[in-house]
Amino acid sequence: MGNFIRVIKQTKDGKVFVGTNSGLSILDNNEIRNYPLKNKFGVTQIYSIMESDSGEVYLGTQTGLVILKNEIVIKEEESEKIGTEMMKNLVVKVFIHYQKQKTVQ
C-alpha cells in the first residue's frame, strides 16, 4: 500500500489495521489486504483508527470519517479538507458520540 505509515491499530480479533498516505492495509493471519480508499478528492489518507465495542472500525481521513464493519464500508462522512489534528479530534468525538448512542438504545 502506501510508503508512509500514519497509524497502526490492532483490533480485538487480532487484525492489524495500518493507515497510510494512500489508504488502508489490513494484516490478518500472515495475509495483507490493501484498500486504496478513494473519494471525490482522490486517494484517502488515514490519520486515525479506533474500534468500537461492537467491532466497527472508525477511520479518520483528511476528508472525513469512514466506518467499516467486517472490512466493508458502512458509512462515509466527507467534508472539505481539514487539518490533521482537527480530524484526529473529530474522530474521537464522533466515536464517543456513536458509543453513547448505542448505550442508550
N, CA, C and O of each residue as an XYZ file, in Angstrom:
420
protein
N       0.867     -1.171      0.000
C       0.000      0.000      0.000
C       0.901      1.216      0.000
O       1.820      1.298     -0.814
N       0.665      2.145      0.875
C       1.414      3.386      0.885
C       2.811      3.216      1.440
O       3.115      2.222      2.099
N       3.647      4.182      1.171
C       5.007      4.106      1.671
C       5.208      4.946      2.918
O       6.335      5.083      3.396
N       4.132      5.511      3.454
C       4.221      6.318      4.663
C       3.120      5.879      5.622
O       1.938      6.118      5.373
N       3.514      5.239      6.718
C       2.544      4.767      7.708
C       2.222      5.904      8.658
O       3.120      6.522      9.232
N       0.931      6.177      8.822
C       0.480      7.245      9.716
C      -0.024      6.706     11.050
O       0.144      7.352     12.085
N      -0.642      5.522     11.032
C      -1.235      4.988     12.258
C      -1.359      3.466     12.140
O      -1.592      2.932     11.056
N      -1.198      2.775     13.280
C      -1.358      1.319     13.337
C      -2.267      0.993     14.511
O      -2.109      1.551     15.597
N      -3.219      0.089     14.295
C      -4.159     -0.310     15.356
C      -4.442     -1.799     15.236
O      -4.833     -2.278     14.172
N      -4.243     -2.535     16.337
C      -4.633     -3.942     16.354
C      -6.023     -4.045     16.973
O      -6.278     -3.518     18.056
N      -6.919     -4.737     16.261
C      -8.291     -4.875     16.729
C      -8.413     -6.081     17.655
O      -7.493     -6.890     17.769
N      -9.563     -6.185     18.311
C      -9.788     -7.272     19.277
C      -9.658     -8.654     18.656
O      -9.287     -9.613     19.333
N      -9.968     -8.755     17.359
C      -9.879    -10.059     16.695
C      -8.474    -10.360     16.172
O      -8.272    -11.367     15.493
N      -7.503     -9.499     16.482
C      -6.109     -9.747     16.133
C      -5.651     -9.164     14.812
O      -4.466     -9.242     14.489
N      -6.559     -8.579     14.038
C      -6.156     -7.967     12.773
C      -5.395     -6.678     13.064
O      -5.662     -5.989     14.049
N      -4.449     -6.370     12.194
C      -3.689     -5.136     12.334
C      -4.080     -4.213     11.183
O      -3.869     -4.533     10.013
N      -4.650     -3.070     11.534
C      -5.063     -2.063     10.555
C      -3.943     -1.030     10.464
O      -3.511     -0.482     11.478
N      -3.480     -0.770      9.250
C      -2.393      0.175      9.020
C      -2.906      1.293      8.121
O      -3.251      1.061      6.962
N      -2.953      2.495      8.659
C      -3.367      3.655      7.881
C      -2.153      4.293      7.244
O      -1.158      4.562      7.918
N      -2.231      4.536      5.946
C      -1.090      5.083      5.216
C      -1.478      6.350      4.475
O      -2.605      6.834      4.576
N      -0.521      6.871      3.731
C      -0.789      8.060      2.926
C      -1.548      7.725      1.649
O      -1.881      8.624      0.877
N      -1.830      6.431      1.412
C      -2.597      6.079      0.211
C      -3.688      5.052      0.488
O      -4.084      4.308     -0.409
N      -4.174      5.007      1.722
C      -5.289      4.111      2.023
C      -5.066      3.276      3.262
O      -4.436      3.715      4.224
N      -5.594      2.062      3.225
C      -5.607      1.174      4.387
C      -5.063     -0.191      4.004
O      -5.388     -0.729      2.945
N      -4.231     -0.744      4.879
C      -3.786     -2.132      4.735
C      -4.234     -2.883      5.983
O      -4.206     -2.339      7.087
N      -4.651     -4.145      5.799
C      -5.057     -4.983      6.928
C      -4.216     -6.241      6.905
O      -4.185     -6.963      5.908
N      -3.532     -6.500      8.010
C      -2.730     -7.704      8.165
C      -3.540     -8.685      8.991
O      -3.974     -8.372     10.099
N      -3.741     -9.880      8.440
C      -4.583    -10.875      9.097
C      -4.066    -12.265      8.745
O      -4.052    -12.647      7.574
N      -3.642    -13.021      9.754
C      -3.164    -14.389      9.541
C      -2.135    -14.469      8.413
O      -2.308    -15.242      7.471
N      -1.073    -13.681      8.503
C       0.015    -13.673      7.524
C      -0.420    -13.270      6.117
O       0.283    -13.558      5.148
N      -1.559    -12.616      5.994
C      -2.055    -12.120      4.715
C      -2.223    -10.609      4.828
O      -2.665    -10.098      5.857
N      -1.864     -9.900      3.758
C      -2.032     -8.448      3.727
C      -3.051     -8.106      2.650
O      -2.919     -8.510      1.495
N      -4.081     -7.344      3.055
C      -5.087     -6.864      2.107
C      -4.970     -5.342      2.041
O      -4.972     -4.662      3.068
N      -4.871     -4.826      0.831
C      -4.746     -3.382      0.629
C      -6.046     -2.804      0.104
O      -6.668     -3.349     -0.808
N      -6.440     -1.694      0.695
C      -7.652     -0.993      0.282
C      -7.281      0.446     -0.047
O      -7.161      1.269      0.860
N      -7.099      0.765     -1.318
C      -6.805      2.155     -1.684
C      -8.088      2.976     -1.646
O      -8.691      3.247     -2.684
N      -8.502      3.368     -0.448
C      -9.746      4.118     -0.281
C      -9.685      5.402     -1.084
O      -8.720      6.160     -0.986
N     -10.711      5.643     -1.873
C     -10.756      6.851     -2.695
C     -12.078      7.568     -2.481
O     -13.110      6.953     -2.212
N     -12.017      8.860     -2.606
C     -13.219      9.680     -2.537
C     -13.164     10.709     -3.647
O     -12.293     10.636     -4.514
N     -14.062     11.649     -3.637
C     -14.100     12.629     -4.724
C     -12.865     13.528     -4.759
O     -12.616     14.199     -5.761
N     -12.095     13.547     -3.676
C     -10.888     14.365     -3.633
C      -9.652     13.578     -4.063
O      -8.576     14.163     -4.185
N      -9.771     12.289     -4.293
C      -8.626     11.453     -4.658
C      -8.388     10.378     -3.608
O      -9.320      9.929     -2.940
N      -7.133      9.971     -3.470
C      -6.776      8.917     -2.516
C      -6.983      9.424     -1.097
O      -6.663     10.570     -0.780
N      -7.515      8.569     -0.258
C      -7.808      8.917      1.126
C      -6.648      8.539      2.039
O      -6.266      7.371      2.119
N      -6.098      9.519      2.718
C      -5.046      9.278      3.690
C      -5.682      9.017      5.049
O      -6.597      9.730      5.460
N      -5.193      7.990      5.748
C      -5.746      7.607      7.048
C      -4.881      8.217      8.153
O      -3.669      8.004      8.186
N      -5.507      8.977      9.055
C      -4.792      9.624     10.144
C      -5.064      9.006     11.508
O      -4.230      9.115     12.407
N      -6.208      8.363     11.681
C      -6.521      7.759     12.981
C      -7.425      6.549     12.770
O      -8.197      6.480     11.813
N      -7.303      5.591     13.700
C      -8.098      4.368     13.655
C      -8.570      4.056     15.064
O      -7.774      4.035     16.002
N      -9.877      3.812     15.213
C     -10.437      3.416     16.505
C     -11.398      2.258     16.267
O     -11.945      2.108     15.175
N     -11.597      1.445     17.293
C     -12.518      0.307     17.194
C     -13.597      0.427     18.255
O     -13.306      0.728     19.412
N     -14.844      0.192     17.861
C     -15.956      0.230     18.812
C     -16.070     -1.109     19.528
O     -15.456     -2.096     19.124
N     -16.855     -1.131     20.582
C     -17.094     -2.382     21.320
C     -17.756     -3.439     20.445
O     -17.563     -4.635     20.660
N     -18.538     -2.998     19.456
C     -19.238     -3.945     18.590
C     -18.454     -4.291     17.324
O     -18.978     -4.965     16.437
N     -17.200     -3.832     17.234
C     -16.334     -4.257     16.139
C     -16.253     -3.345     14.932
O     -15.522     -3.647     13.989
N     -16.993     -2.222     14.932
C     -16.832     -1.283     13.822
C     -15.475     -0.612     13.952
O     -14.997     -0.363     15.058
N     -14.866     -0.326     12.821
C     -13.582      0.362     12.807
C     -13.807      1.743     12.209
O     -14.333      1.878     11.104
N     -13.403      2.764     12.952
C     -13.565      4.154     12.550
C     -12.238      4.664     12.011
O     -11.220      4.614     12.702
N     -12.249      5.154     10.775
C     -11.050      5.680     10.149
C     -11.181      7.189      9.995
O     -12.115      7.670      9.354
N     -10.261      7.927     10.573
C     -10.217      9.369     10.381
C      -9.321      9.671      9.199
O      -8.157      9.269      9.180
N      -9.852     10.376      8.212
C      -9.107     10.675      6.991
C      -8.945     12.175      6.831
O      -9.469     12.953      7.627
N      -8.213     12.580      5.792
C      -8.030     14.015      5.573
C      -9.302     14.676      5.080
O      -9.376     15.903      5.026
N     -10.313     13.880      4.717
C     -11.554     14.478      4.214
C     -12.788     14.066      5.009
O     -13.903     14.417      4.622
N     -12.626     13.340      6.094
C     -13.795     12.964      6.872
C     -13.628     11.676      7.641
O     -12.543     11.367      8.135
N     -14.704     10.931      7.739
C     -14.770      9.722      8.555
C     -15.281      8.569      7.712
O     -16.208      8.730      6.918
N     -14.665      7.393      7.891
C     -15.118      6.168      7.241
C     -15.333      5.145      8.349
O     -14.473      4.974      9.213
N     -16.488      4.458      8.329
C     -16.771      3.415      9.314
C     -16.848      2.084      8.583
O     -17.578      1.941      7.602
N     -16.080      1.107      9.078
C     -16.048     -0.234      8.488
C     -16.667     -1.244      9.445
O     -16.540     -1.115     10.663
N     -17.326     -2.236      8.895
C     -17.815     -3.388      9.657
C     -17.454     -4.612      8.825
O     -17.866     -4.720      7.670
N     -16.695     -5.526      9.395
C     -16.214     -6.700      8.660
C     -15.496     -6.286      7.376
O     -15.669     -6.910      6.329
N     -14.698     -5.238      7.467
C     -13.887     -4.713      6.364
C     -14.709     -4.145      5.211
O     -14.185     -3.971      4.110
N     -15.983     -3.855      5.444
C     -16.854     -3.261      4.436
C     -17.257     -1.866      4.916
O     -17.626     -1.684      6.076
N     -17.186     -0.890      4.022
C     -17.581      0.478      4.383
C     -19.087      0.510      4.606
O     -19.865      0.188      3.709
N     -19.489      0.901      5.816
C     -20.914      1.010      6.115
C     -21.364      2.465      6.206
O     -22.559      2.752      6.149
N     -20.400      3.388      6.348
C     -20.756      4.802      6.420
C     -19.540      5.642      6.045
O     -18.405      5.327      6.402
N     -19.814      6.719      5.317
C     -18.779      7.683      4.960
C     -19.313      9.075      5.190
O     -20.411      9.412      4.747
N     -18.549      9.867      5.871
C     -18.902     11.267      6.103
C     -17.760     12.098      5.552
O     -16.643     12.020      6.065
N     -18.008     12.887      4.529
C     -16.964     13.717      3.933
C     -17.208     15.178      4.232
O     -18.342     15.629      4.396
N     -16.109     15.898      4.297
C     -16.175     17.352      4.414
C     -15.015     17.900      3.592
O     -14.207     17.135      3.066
N     -14.935     19.190      3.484
C     -13.786     19.773      2.781
C     -12.530     19.376      3.547
O     -12.598     18.990      4.714
N     -11.397     19.474      2.887
C     -10.146     19.093      3.544
C      -9.969     19.894      4.829
O     -10.128     21.115      4.853
N      -9.639     19.180      5.886
C      -9.424     19.825      7.178
C      -8.079     19.376      7.721
O      -7.490     18.420      7.217
N      -7.602     20.046      8.724
C      -6.299     19.742      9.285
C      -6.236     18.384      9.962
O      -7.245     17.857     10.432
N      -5.041     17.832     10.003
C      -4.808     16.507     10.576
C      -5.208     16.447     12.045
O      -5.930     15.534     12.444
N      -4.759     17.392     12.850
C      -5.078     17.375     14.282
C      -6.575     17.531     14.504
O      -7.152     16.872     15.370
N      -7.199     18.400     13.724
C      -8.634     18.578     13.845
C      -9.359     17.273     13.512
O     -10.340     16.921     14.167
N      -8.874     16.554     12.486
C      -9.510     15.295     12.090
C      -9.370     14.255     13.197
O     -10.326     13.539     13.493
N      -8.195     14.163     13.809
C      -7.998     13.203     14.902
C      -8.973     13.497     16.038
O      -9.593     12.581     16.579
N      -9.110     14.764     16.399
C     -10.039     15.147     17.464
C     -11.478     14.861     17.077
O     -12.265     14.401     17.905
N     -11.828     15.129     15.823
C     -13.180     14.888     15.344
C     -13.525     13.401     15.394
O     -14.629     13.034     15.797
N     -12.594     12.550     14.990
C     -12.839     11.099     15.016
C     -13.103     10.639     16.441
O     -14.007      9.836     16.669
N     -12.348     11.122     17.382
C     -12.564     10.748     18.780
C     -13.956     11.189     19.229
O     -14.664     10.416     19.875
N     -14.358     12.410     18.900
C     -15.678     12.910     19.294
C     -16.806     12.117     18.649
O     -17.790     11.785     19.310
N     -16.668     11.811     17.357
C     -17.706     11.031     16.668
C     -17.772      9.620     17.251
O     -18.860      9.082     17.457
N     -16.627      9.030     17.511
C     -16.566      7.694     18.098
C     -17.303      7.671     19.443
O     -18.117      6.783     19.693
N     -17.019      8.632     20.290
C     -17.671      8.709     21.603
C     -19.178      8.916     21.419
O     -19.976      8.308     22.132
N     -19.570      9.767     20.473
C     -20.985     10.012     20.209
C     -21.700      8.713     19.816
O     -22.755      8.399     20.369
N     -21.135      7.958     18.866
C     -21.754      6.701     18.430
C     -21.826      5.690     19.570
O     -22.806      4.956     19.692
N     -20.797      5.652     20.399
C     -20.801      4.726     21.530
C     -21.913      5.069     22.519
O     -22.576      4.178     23.049
N     -22.112      6.363     22.763
C     -23.170      6.791     23.675
C     -24.541      6.454     23.100
O     -25.434      6.032     23.835
N     -24.719      6.637     21.781
C     -25.994      6.297     21.141
C     -26.297      4.815     21.294
O     -27.437      4.445     21.574
N     -25.299      3.967     21.116
C     -25.516      2.528     21.220
C     -25.842      2.119     22.647
O     -26.606      1.180     22.874
N     -25.259      2.830     23.611
C     -25.524      2.529     25.010
C     -26.953      2.872     25.382
O     -27.584      2.163     26.165
N     -27.469      3.968     24.818
C     -28.837      4.425     25.113
C     -29.866      3.489     24.512
O     -30.928      3.297     25.104
N     -29.589      2.893     23.348
C     -30.561      2.058     22.651
C     -30.836      0.791     23.352
O     -31.638     -0.014     22.879
